[in-house]
């Protein structure tokens, strides 16, 4: 059996790369012993995100992604910044999507960290991903002591709240592991109570079929009318369950300038988006997470927001086409 590598050098290097936290878990135990992912998928809570069901077994066992996996390194990067003032003729964008696409920002330093492990343990192999691969990052983050999973299903930390991205490295190197930290949500249910569509169907379980973020980003079809009326002014994503969380009340601003809001990206002009063509959409949003929703999806969301605003009398009814 290979020697056990101390974690300090890895954590120090992760910090030098800009990561705000780093934790390590052993990979030789099942990550989903209670079949929580399986139960979530069987309940249909993944909606149309069929890729999650296709990769169920790999997600539940990292050794199926990287044979011989011994450790999982989880890093966190703060993306919080204050929301710019918003007018009533604008729609809100989830905070994570205000700046450059986080995959583009974080993958390079994550790969540097993985290479450093390969150099420390010659012959070791690694696999990196930032929520784009079949890895249960939140479950591993909890096991690695990076945070605990809150009732809104997001990972929480005392110092970063929930506004941070996660990156994962699966490695065949044996690394000193961290211990999980206790759940510190207590009896608080603010996130559950505040969700406009009651998408948090039980603590730590979100039904994507009811979730504003799912419908405004991933859903390529029509939005059920009974849900659309509850979207308020969200045109891309939703931060309600995070905004009400007590752990997000006093946060420091991110030091990564790529995550700061580009001009006009935190709150989108409903009129401008309504008039956009594909070329303008690409010019305005290239390199940002908003590209994922595509122009047709963004215009659909804007139509919903305008209809919601017209119901409250703050915006003229949208013109039908």
GIDAJO-V69131 format. One record per pair of residues at least 24 apart in sequence whose C-alpha atoms are under 10 Angstrom apart, sorted by the first residue. I is the first residue (numbers start at 1). GAP is how many residues later the second one is. If there is no record, write none. Layout:
# GIDAJO-V69131
I;GAP  I;GAP
This chain:
# GIDAJO-V69131
1;173  2;119  2;122  2;170  2;171  2;172  2;173  3;118  3;170  3;171  3;172  4;117  4;169  4;170  4;171  4;172  4;173  5;112  5;115  5;116  5;168  5;169  5;170  5;171  5;172  6;168  6;169  6;170  6;171  7;66  7;110  7;167  7;168  7;169  7;170  7;171  8;167  8;168  9;107  9;108  9;111  10;63  10;103  10;104  10;106  10;107  10;110  10;165  11;62  11;64  11;102  13;99  13;100  13;103  14;60  14;61  14;62  14;95  14;96  14;98  14;99  14;100  14;102  15;60  15;61  15;62  16;93  16;97  17;89  17;91  17;92  17;93  17;95  17;96  18;57  18;58  18;59  18;60  18;88  18;91  18;237  18;238  19;56  19;57  19;58  19;59  19;87  19;90  19;91  19;145  19;146  19;147  19;148  19;237  20;55  20;56  20;57  20;58  20;126  20;139  20;140  20;144  20;145  20;234  20;235  21;53  21;54  21;55  21;56  21;57  21;124  21;125  21;126  21;136  21;138  21;139  21;143  21;145  22;51  22;52  22;53  22;54  22;55  22;119  22;122  22;123  22;124  22;144  22;145  22;146  22;156  23;49  23;50  23;51  23;52  23;53  23;117  23;118  23;119  23;120  23;121  23;122  23;123  23;124  23;145  23;153  23;154  23;155  23;156  23;157  24;47  24;48  24;49  24;50  24;51  24;116  24;117  24;118  24;119  24;120  24;121  24;122  24;144  24;145  24;146  24;151  24;152  24;153  24;154  24;155  24;156  25;45  25;46  25;47  25;48  25;49  25;115  25;116  25;117  25;118  25;119  25;120  25;121  25;145  25;149  25;150  25;151  25;152  25;153  25;154  25;155  26;43  26;44  26;45  26;46  26;47  26;114  26;117  26;118  26;144  26;145  26;148  26;149  26;150  26;151  26;152  26;153  27;34  27;35  27;36  27;41  27;42  27;43  27;44  27;45  27;46  27;113  27;116  27;143  27;144  27;145  27;147  27;148  27;150  28;33  28;34  28;35  28;40  28;41  28;42  28;43  28;44  29;32  29;33  29;34  29;41  30;30  30;31  30;32  30;33  31;28  31;29  31;30  31;31  31;104  31;105  31;108  31;109  31;112  32;27  32;28  32;29  32;104  32;107  32;108  33;27  35;25  36;24  36;169  37;99  37;102  37;168  40;165  40;166  40;167  41;166  43;164  44;163  44;164  44;165  45;154  45;156  45;160  45;161  45;162  45;163  45;164  45;165  45;166  46;160  46;161  46;162  46;163  46;168  47;160  47;161  47;162  47;163  47;164  47;167  47;168  47;171  47;172  48;160  48;161  48;166  48;170  48;171  48;172  48;173  49;159  49;165  49;169  49;170  51;83  52;81  52;82  52;83  54;80  55;78  55;79  55;80  56;78  56;79  56;80  57;77  58;75  58;76  58;77  58;78  59;74  59;75  59;76  59;77  59;78  60;74  60;75  60;76  60;79  61;73  61;74  61;75  62;65  62;72  62;73  62;74  62;108  62;109  63;107  63;108  63;109  65;62  65;68  65;69  65;70  65;105  66;59  66;60  66;61  66;104  66;105  66;106  67;58  67;59  67;103  67;104  67;105  68;56  68;57  68;102  68;103  68;104  68;105  69;55  69;56  69;57  69;58  69;101  69;102  69;103  69;104  69;105  70;54  70;100  70;101  70;102  70;103  70;104  70;105  71;55  71;73  71;98  71;99  71;100  71;101  71;102  71;103  71;104  71;105  71;106  72;54  72;55  72;56  72;65  72;68  72;69  72;71  72;72  72;96  72;97  72;98  72;99  72;100  72;101  72;102  72;103  72;105  73;40  73;41  73;55  73;64  73;67  73;68  73;71  73;73  73;94  73;95  73;96  73;97  73;98  73;102  73;104  74;36  74;56  74;63  74;64  74;66  74;67  74;68  74;69  74;70  74;71  74;72  74;92  74;93  74;94  74;95  74;96  75;35  75;38  75;55  75;62  75;66  75;69  75;71  75;89  75;90  75;91  75;92  75;93  75;94  76;30  76;65  76;70  76;71  76;81  76;84  76;87  76;88  76;89  76;90  76;91  76;92  77;25  77;29  77;83  77;86  77;87  77;88  77;89  77;90  77;177  77;178  77;179  78;81  78;82  78;83  78;84  78;85  78;86  78;87  78;88  78;173  78;174  78;175  78;176  78;177  78;178  78;181  79;81  79;83  79;84  79;85  79;86  79;173  79;174  79;175  79;176  79;177  79;178  79;179  79;180  79;181  80;80  80;81  80;82  80;83  80;84  80;168  80;171  80;172  80;173  80;174  80;175  80;176  80;179  80;180  81;82  81;170  81;171  81;172  81;173  81;174  81;176  81;178  81;179  81;180  82;169  82;170  82;171  82;172  82;178  82;179  82;184  83;177  83;178  83;183  83;184  84;177  84;179  84;180  84;181  84;182  84;183  85;181  85;182  86;178  86;180  86;181  86;182  86;183  87;180  87;181  87;182  88;145  88;179  88;181  88;182  88;221  88;226  88;227  89;144  89;178  89;179  89;180  89;181  89;182  89;216  89;217  89;220  89;225  89;226  89;227  90;143  90;144  90;145  90;174  90;176  90;177  90;178  90;179  90;180  90;181  90;182  90;183  90;212  90;215  90;216  91;141  91;142  91;143  91;144  91;145  91;174  91;175  91;176  91;177  91;178  91;179  91;210  91;211  91;214  91;215  91;218  92;140  92;141  92;142  92;143  92;144  92;145  92;146  92;147  92;173  92;174  92;175  92;176  92;177  92;178  92;213  93;120  93;123  93;140  93;141  93;142  93;143  93;144  93;145  93;146  93;172  93;173  93;174  93;175  93;197  94;119  94;140  94;141  94;142  94;143  94;144  94;145  94;146  94;171  94;172  94;173  94;195  94;196  95;68  95;141  95;142  95;143  95;144  95;164  95;165  95;166  95;170  95;171  95;172  96;67  96;68  96;69  96;141  96;142  96;143  96;163  96;164  96;165  96;170  96;192  96;193  96;194  97;139  97;140  97;162  97;163  97;164  97;165  97;168  97;169  97;191  97;192  97;193  97;194  98;160  98;161  98;162  98;163  98;164  98;165  98;166  98;167  98;168  98;169  98;187  98;190  98;191  98;192  99;157  99;158  99;159  99;160  99;161  99;162  99;163  99;164  99;166  99;167  99;186  99;188  99;189  99;190  99;191  100;157  100;158  100;159  100;160  100;161  100;162  100;185  100;186  100;187  100;188  100;189  100;190  101;157  101;158  101;184  101;185  101;186  101;187  101;188  101;189  101;190  101;191  102;28  102;63  102;64  102;156  102;157  102;185  102;186  102;187  103;26  103;27  103;28  103;29  103;62  103;64  103;184  103;185  103;186  104;26  104;154  104;183  104;184  105;151  105;153  105;154  106;24  106;59  106;60  106;61  107;60  107;61  109;58  110;57  110;58  110;59  111;57  111;58  113;56  114;54  114;55  114;56  114;57  117;52  117;54  117;55  117;56  117;58  118;53  118;54  118;55  120;53  121;51  121;52  121;53  121;54  122;51  123;49  123;50  124;47  124;48  124;49  124;50  125;45  125;46  125;47  125;48  126;43  126;44  126;45  126;46  126;47  127;41  127;42  127;43  127;44  127;45  128;39  128;40  128;41  128;42  128;43  129;37  129;38  129;39  129;40  129;41  130;35  130;36  130;37  130;38  130;39  131;34  131;35  131;36  131;37  132;35  133;35  135;32  135;33  135;34  135;35  136;32  137;28  137;29  137;30  137;31  137;32  138;28  138;29  138;30  140;26  140;28  140;40  141;25  141;26  141;27  141;39  142;37  142;38  142;39  142;40  142;41  143;34  143;35  143;36  143;37  143;38  144;33  144;34  144;35  144;36  144;37  145;32  145;33  145;34  145;35  145;36  145;37  146;32  146;33  146;34  146;35  147;33  147;34  147;35  147;36  147;37  148;32  148;33  148;34  148;35  148;36  148;37  149;33  149;34  149;35  149;36  149;54  149;55  150;33  150;34  150;35  150;36  150;38  150;39  150;41  150;53  150;54  150;55  150;95  151;32  151;34  151;35  151;36  151;37  151;38  151;39  151;40  151;41  151;49  151;50  151;51  151;52  151;53  151;54  151;55  151;90  151;94  152;37  152;38  152;39  152;40  152;43  152;47  152;48  152;49  152;50  152;51  152;52  152;53  152;54  152;89  152;90  152;93  153;38  153;47  153;49  153;50  153;51  153;52  153;53  153;88  154;50  154;51  154;52  154;87  154;88  155;49  156;27  156;28  156;29  156;86  156;89  156;91  156;92  157;24  157;26  157;27  157;90  157;91  158;26  158;88  158;89  158;90  158;92  158;93  159;88  159;89  159;91  159;92  159;93  160;87  160;88  160;90  160;91  160;92  160;93  160;94  161;81  161;82  161;84  161;85  161;86  161;87  161;88  161;89  161;90  161;91  162;79  162;80  162;81  162;83  162;85  162;86  162;89  163;76  163;79  163;80  163;84  163;85  163;88  163;91  164;90  184;63  185;60  185;61  185;62  188;57  188;58  189;52  189;55  189;56  190;50  190;51  190;52  190;53  190;54  190;55  190;56  191;49  191;50  191;51  191;52  191;53  191;54  191;55  192;48  192;49  192;52  193;48  193;51  194;46  194;47  194;48  194;49  194;50  194;51  195;35  195;43  195;44  195;45  195;46  195;47  195;49  196;31  196;33  196;34  196;35  196;36  196;42  196;44  196;45  197;29  197;30  197;31  197;32  197;33  197;34  198;29  200;41  211;26  211;27  212;24  212;25  212;26  212;27  212;28  213;24  213;25  213;26  214;24  215;78  215;82  215;86  216;77  216;81  216;82  216;84  216;85  216;86  217;72  217;73  217;74  217;75  217;76  217;77  217;80  217;81  217;84  218;74  218;75  218;76  218;79  219;74  219;78  220;73  220;74  220;76  220;77  220;80  221;75  221;76  221;79  222;75  222;78  222;79  223;77  223;78  223;81  225;79  228;73  228;75  228;76  228;77  228;79  228;80  229;75  229;76  229;78  229;79  229;80  229;82  230;74  230;75  230;78  231;70  231;73  231;74  231;77  232;72  232;73  232;74  232;75  232;76  232;77  233;34  233;37  233;68  233;69  233;71  233;72  233;73  233;74  233;75  233;76  234;33  234;34  234;67  234;68  234;70  234;71  235;32  235;33  235;35  235;62  235;63  235;64  235;65  235;66  235;67  235;68  235;69  235;70  235;71  236;30  236;31  236;32  236;53  236;54  236;56  236;57  236;61  236;62  236;65  236;66  237;53  237;56  258;30  259;29  262;26  265;25  268;34  269;33  270;28  270;29  270;31  270;32  270;33  270;35  270;36  271;31  271;35  271;47  272;30  273;25  273;26  273;28  273;29  273;30  274;24  274;25  274;26  274;27  274;28  274;29  274;44  275;24
